[in-house]
Amino acid sequence: MLNRRTVERDHRGLLEHLHQGQRVLDVGCGTGSITAGIARLVAPGGEVLGIDRDADLLAIARQHHGAQEGLRFERCDVLELPATASFDIVTAARVLQWSADPLKALRRMKAATTPGGLVVVLDYNHASNAWEPAPPEEFQSFYRAFLDWRTVNGWSNHIASELPDLFRQAGLEVRQTQNCSEQVARGDADFERAVSIWADVVESLGPAMVAAGFLTGSKRQQASQAYRQWSHDGLIHQSLSLWTITGQNRA
Ligand SMILES: C[S@@+](CC[C@H](N)C(=O)[O-])C[C@H]1O[C@@H](n2cnc3c(N)ncnc32)[C@H](O)[C@@H]1O
């Protein structure tokens, strides 16, 4: 899923802020596909750094994009980000949803931004994601467990709605709040790719949820099977609630 993302489709709220020659930091770059797109858009002369806390994802990023001019990757946790005040834009797409301390992360991101620079964050309101018709009970039960597991870990299911206030608390001036929700309907060219995200989530995060006691192994398997079948022949419309918040470092 991460490898197939593009900045144009999957981080479109960032596009209008990108210009040739900028220095951009992409926090939680994963396998680097959005990061590589950013580097193309600020070339020539631009410099893009992708950071992530996951060494395995960074290895894939370097393998696919390591030779691209003006682009490099480093291992770093956003909570340890040095206060370099050196990036024109610091961005994070779908990352703060996994943080129990998003305010600290935003303060670090601000401190890495030049005075006058921008912080651009894209994230979900997982509690507002919706499907039509209603999903099979096996997947609904998985999704309730997913929301509960997130809550217990301190990861907000309304992080996107909370971001404007968190930006202000971090000392950032909120310049823009854009609805970047992803809507797909059966028949759209992108339907299969877009709806496969939840099959991936059941596979990739399900085991951690089972280990934490939020789901049994057999319930996970049933959810996986039921979702695959239903996304193939029952699901008509998927709406994922995503917002992009842009703030300026006025300090
Ligand atoms: C859902 S992926 C998003 C990847 C990419 N930004 C995108 O939109 O496709 C979240 C990424 O954030 C990274 N991440 C989560 N918490 C992080 C942290 N505290 N510091 C750095 N990276 C983090 C994860 O390792 C993962 O690669």
The ligand as a Tripos MOL2 file, in Angstrom:
@<TRIPOS>MOLECULE
LIG
   27    29     1     0     0
SMALL
NO_CHARGES

@<TRIPOS>ATOM
      1 C1          0.8080    4.9260    7.6440 C.3       1 LIG1
      2 S1          2.5110    5.1200    7.3590 S.3       1 LIG1
      3 C2          2.5240    6.5490    6.2710 C.3       1 LIG1
      4 C3          3.7040    6.5810    5.3290 C.3       1 LIG1
      5 C4          3.6490    7.7440    4.3390 C.3       1 LIG1
      6 N1          3.8280    9.0130    5.0020 N.3       1 LIG1
      7 C5          2.3380    7.7170    3.5610 C.2       1 LIG1
      8 O1          1.4920    8.6000    3.7430 O.co2     1 LIG1
      9 O2          2.1670    6.7770    2.7780 O.co2     1 LIG1
     10 C6          3.0810    5.8280    8.8920 C.3       1 LIG1
     11 C7          4.6040    5.9210    8.9510 C.3       1 LIG1
     12 O3          4.9700    6.7320   10.0640 O.3       1 LIG1
     13 C8          6.0730    6.1200   10.7090 C.3       1 LIG1
     14 N2          6.0820    6.6160   12.1050 N.ar      1 LIG1
     15 C9          5.1130    6.4080   13.0300 C.ar      1 LIG1
     16 N3          5.4610    7.0150   14.1730 N.ar      1 LIG1
     17 C10         6.6540    7.6300   13.9570 C.ar      1 LIG1
     18 C11         7.5210    8.4070   14.7620 C.ar      1 LIG1
     19 N4          7.2380    8.6640   16.0500 N.pl3     1 LIG1
     20 N5          8.6540    8.8980   14.2160 N.ar      1 LIG1
     21 C12         8.9580    8.6180   12.9090 C.ar      1 LIG1
     22 N6          8.1920    7.8650   12.1110 N.ar      1 LIG1
     23 C13         7.0530    7.3800   12.6250 C.ar      1 LIG1
     24 C14         5.8170    4.6320   10.5680 C.3       1 LIG1
     25 O4          6.9950    3.8820   10.7500 O.3       1 LIG1
     26 C15         5.2720    4.5700    9.1330 C.3       1 LIG1
     27 O5          6.3010    4.4450    8.1970 O.3       1 LIG1
@<TRIPOS>BOND
     1     1     2 1
     2     2     3 1
     3     2    10 1
     4     3     4 1
     5     4     5 1
     6     5     6 1
     7     5     7 1
     8     7     8 2
     9     7     9 1
    10    10    11 1
    11    11    12 1
    12    11    26 1
    13    12    13 1
    14    13    14 1
    15    13    24 1
    16    14    15 ar
    17    14    23 ar
    18    15    16 ar
    19    16    17 ar
    20    17    18 ar
    21    17    23 ar
    22    18    19 1
    23    18    20 ar
    24    20    21 ar
    25    21    22 ar
    26    22    23 ar
    27    24    25 1
    28    24    26 1
    29    26    27 1
@<TRIPOS>SUBSTRUCTURE
     1 LIG1         1 GROUP 0 **** ****
